[in-house]
Amino acid sequence: MLDDMRAWLFVALWMISGCGDDGPPVQEERTWQLVGEGRPSSLLSVWSSSINDVWLVGGREGLGLGPTVFHFDGTAWTKRDTGLVNVDLWTVFGFANGDVFLGGSNGTLLRHRNGAFEKLTTPATDIVFGLWGNSADDVWAVGGQTASRPFVWRLQGSAFVAQTGIPAGLTGAVWKVTGRAADDVWISGSQGFVLHWDGQTLGSEKVGANSESLFSIGCGAARCITAGSNGSNGVLYENVGQGWTSRVPTQDGPIWRGITPVGDPPYVVGMFGAVLERDGETWKIDPHGLTTEALHATWLDADGNLFAVGGKFDRAQTLDGVVIYNGTAELPALP
C-alpha cells in the first residue's frame, strides 16, 4: 500500500510540474511580460496559431539589410532570413500547421511553406499593410501609399489579383483586413471608410469623418471594431450588426493603431504603449507598465495568448522594436 501511495504521489507531482510538455513553462496566472525591446527596427505585426507557433515581423534593420522576422516554436526564438533586402514587412497572417503569408513594402508578398520563403506575384509595388485569409488558397491583401490609390488584392493560384469596388473618392490606403468567413470580409481605410465583401461584391460604408484614418479592424463573433485617428486623437467604432457607433471619447485619447483581428475579447493598442481591453460592455485601459513605445499591432490566439508589437514606426527607417506578451506561459527574451 505504501509503495502504491508513493507511486501515486510521484505521478501527481510529475503532472503538476508539467514534465513531458513541449511548450514553454506555464504559470498559474496570466501576467504581462516584456519579451523584447530596443530592437534595431520596429516590430510591426504578429500572428500565432498557438504558443508553439508565433511569428513576428518588422522593418529592415538598416540600409542594405533584410526585414526582421522571428519565429517561436514553444522553446526558442529563431531569426529567419527571407532573402530580401531594403524591405519592411508590415503584416503577417498564417494557418495552423500550414502556410504563413508576409507582406510589406515594394508590393512584397511572401509565402512560407515547408520551411522556405516564396515570393509571390503582385499587381503593383505599393505597400502591403494588411493580410487575412479564410484559407491558404483564399487570402486578401490590402494597402496603398499616400500618393497613390489604395488597393485590395486577392490570391488566385500563386498570384494576387486586384479587386474592384474601392470607392472612387478614397485615396491614401486601406490599412487592415479581417473576416469571419469567405463571404464576410471587412477592410478598414483612410477617410473614415470601411469596406465589406459579402461573397459577391466589395461594398463600402462611410463610418468616420474625412480626417479619420481607420488603421485597423477586428471581428469577433458578436461585433466588429475599427479604430484609428482623427489626426490628433484616437477614434473607435463598434458594429454589432446594426451599424457603426462611436464608443470611445476622442477628445484626449491616444491614437489607436492595432486591433486583435479575430477572437474575443477584443483588444486595441496604440501610442504610448496603450492597451485597451473590452470588459463586458465597457472599454478599460490595461496598465501593463512595460513600455511607452507606440504599439502598432496585436494578436490574440484561441488559447488566450496576447501579443502586442511596435516601436518608432512613423518614419522612413523604423527603430526601437518592442514586443510584450500576456498569458500563462513564461517566454524567453528575443535573442
N, C-alpha and C positions, 0 to 999 in steps of 0.2 A: 504493500500500500504506500509506504514511504517513497519507494522508487517511482511509483506512478505519479505521486504528487510532485516530486522533483521534475519529472519529465514534463508534466503539465505546466509547471511554473516556467521551465525553460522555453517551451513553445510560446507561452503568453508573452514573456519578455522579448523574445525574438520578433513576434508580430508587432509589439508596441514600438520597438526600436526601428522598425522599417527595414530590417535586413532583407536583402533579396530584391528591393525596389530598384528600378532602373533610373528613376528620376532623381532630382536634387533632394537634399534633406528637407523634411517637412516640419513646419512649426505648428503649434496648436491653434494659433490665431492669425488672422490676416494682419499684416503690417506693411508699411511703406519701406522701400529700400532704394538707396542711390546706387545704381548699377554702374554708371559711368558718367564722367563729367570732364570738361576741358578738352574734348577731343579735337583733332585738327580741323574738322569740318562739322557742320551741323548734322544731326540725325533727323531725318525728315519724314520717315514713315516706318511703321511696324505692323507685322502680321504674325499670327501664330495659330496653329491648329491645336496645340496643347503646350504644356510647359516643356515638353521634349522636342518641340519643333517651332522655334522662334526665329524670325528674320527681321533684321534692322537694316535700313538703307539710308544713305545720306549723300552729301555733296562730295565733290572731288577734294582730295586732301592737299592740293597745291597745283601750280601750273605744270602741265605735262604728266600729272598723276591721275590715277583712276578714282572712281567713286567709292564711298565707304559701303561695304556690305559685310555684315556679321550674321552668323547662324549659331543658334544654341541647340544642342541635341539632348539636353537634360543633364549633361555632365560638364561641358566646357563650351566656351565661345570660340568659334573659328572664324578668322577673317577670310573672305572669299575674293578671288581675283576674277573680275568679269572680262578682262582683256581690253576694256575700254580706257581711254584717257580723255581728260578735259570734258567729262560728262558728270552732271549732277543727277542723282536718282531721287525723284520726289515721291515715289509711290511704290508699294509692293502689295500684292494680293496673291493668295495661293489656295491650294486644295489639299486636304489631308492625304498624306501618302501619295501625292501626285505632283502636278506641275505647279511652279511658282512663277509669277509674272512680275517684272520690274520695269518701271517707266521713268523717263526723265527728259533732260534737255536734248536738243538736236533731233527731236522726234524719236528718241530711243525707246524701243520696247524689246526686252529680253524675256526669254522663257527658259527657266531652269528645269531640266528634265534628265533623270538618270545621272545626276552628278555633274552635268555640264550646262553651260550657258549657250543659248542660241539666239542670235539677233534676228528679229522678225521684220518683215517689210511693212513700212508705214506710208501713208499718203503724203506726209509733209514733214517739215523739220521743226515745228513748233514744240513747246514744252508739254510733255505728258504729266499732268498734275494728279490724276486720279485713275484708279483701276477697280473694277469689281466684275465678278463673273458668276453666273448661275451654274456653270460647269466649265471644265477645262477647254471645251470646244465653243463656248458662248461667253466671251469676255468683252467688256466695254472699257474703252479708254477715252478720257476727256482731257481737255487742256486749252492751250492758246498762248498768246502773248499780248502785251499791252497794245502794240502797234498793229495787231492783226485780228482777224476774225477768230472766234472760238471754234473748237471742233469737237465732234463726237464720232468716234470710230468704234467699229465692232469687228471682232475676229471672225474671219471666214476662211477656213483652211489654215494656211500658215501665214496669212497676211491680214492686216487690219484695213477695213474699207470704211470710207467716210459715209456718215448717215445724214439724211436731210431732216429738216424740221426745226433747226435753230432759228429763233426769232430774228427777223431782218434787222431790228434795232439793237440787237445785243452785240456789244463789242467787248474786247478785252479777253476774258477767259471764262470757260466753265471749269469749276475747280475740283469737284469731287463727285463720285458716282457710287451708289449703293442700290440694293434691291432686296426684295423678298421672294421673287420668283422670276422666271423668264419673261413674264408679261406684266411685271410690276417693278420697274426700274426708275430710280429717282436721281436727278442730277442738279447740283447747285451751281449758281453762276454769278457773274457781275450784274450790276444794275438791278439788284433785287429779284432776279429771275430764278425760278425753279422749273426744270423740265421733267416730264414724265413719259415713259414708254409703257403702253398698255398692251403690247403684243402686236399692234398694228401700225400705230403712228406715234411719232415723238411730238407731244404737245408741250405747251409752256404756260406758266402762270406767273403773274407779277405779284410777288409776295411782299417785297420791301420797296423802299424808295430808290431812285436812280443813284443816289450816293452810297448805297449799301452793297458791299461785296459779300456774298454768302459763301464763305470759304470752305464750308464743309456741310455734310448732310449724313444722317444716320437714320435707320428704320428698325424698330423692334416690332414685336407682334402687335402692339396696341397703338403705336404712334410713330410718326416721322418727325425729325427735328432738323432744322437748319440754322446755322449761326455764322456770324462774321463781324463786320464792322461797318459803321456809317461814316468812317473817315477818322474819327477820334475816339469813339466808344463802342462797346460791344452791343450787338443785337442778337436776339434769339427768337425763333418762331417754332411753334408746335402745330402738328396736324393729326388729329385723332379720327380723321375720316370725314370731318365736317368743315374743312377749310383751315387756313393758316391763321394762328393767333399769336400776337406778341406776348411772351411770358416773362421777360426779364427787363426791369427798368434799365434804360440805356444812358441815363444822364452821366454816370460816372463809373460805369462798369468797364473792365478790361476788354480789349479786343479779343474775340474768340477765334481760334484758328483750326481746331480739330474736334471731331465728334467720333465716338465709337461707332463705326459704320453699321454694325449689326449687334443684336443681343440686348438684354435687359438686366439691370437698369442702365440707362444711358449715362455717359459721362461726356463733358465738354472741357477742353483745355485751351489755354491762351497765354496772353502776355503775362509777364512777371511770375511765371510758374503756376498760374491759377488753374485749379482743377475744380470743376463744378459737377456735382452729383445730384441726380434726381432722386429725392427721398419721398416716396409716396406721391403726393400731389404737389410738392414744392421742390424748389431747387436750393441747394446749400453748397457753400464753399467747403472743400475738404482741405484743412490746414496741415498738409504733409510736412512743410518746413524743410524740404530737402534742397530746393533750388529756387532762384528767382529768374532763371533764364526763361525766355519765351518758349512755350511748348507748342509744337506745330501739329502733332498728330497723336492719336491714341487708339488702342485696340483692347477689346475685352473678349476673351475666348469663352467657350462653352463651360469651362470649369471655373470661371470667375477670375482668371489671371488677367490683371490690368496693367498695361504698359503705356507710358507716355514718353515722347521723344521731342527734342527741339534743339535750341541753340540760338545763335545770331544768324538768322537765315534771310533777313530782308536786305541783302547786299549781293554784289557780284560774286564774291568769294565768301562762302559761308564759314562760320567759325564756332568754336566752343560747344561741340555736340554734347548733349546730355540725355540720359535715359533713366527713368525711375520706374519702379515696379511695386504693385500692391497685390499681395496674395499670401499663401501659406508656405510657399517654398523659400528656401534660402539660396539665392543665386550668387554665383561668383561674379566678381567685377570684370568688366570688359578688359581684355589684355591691352 
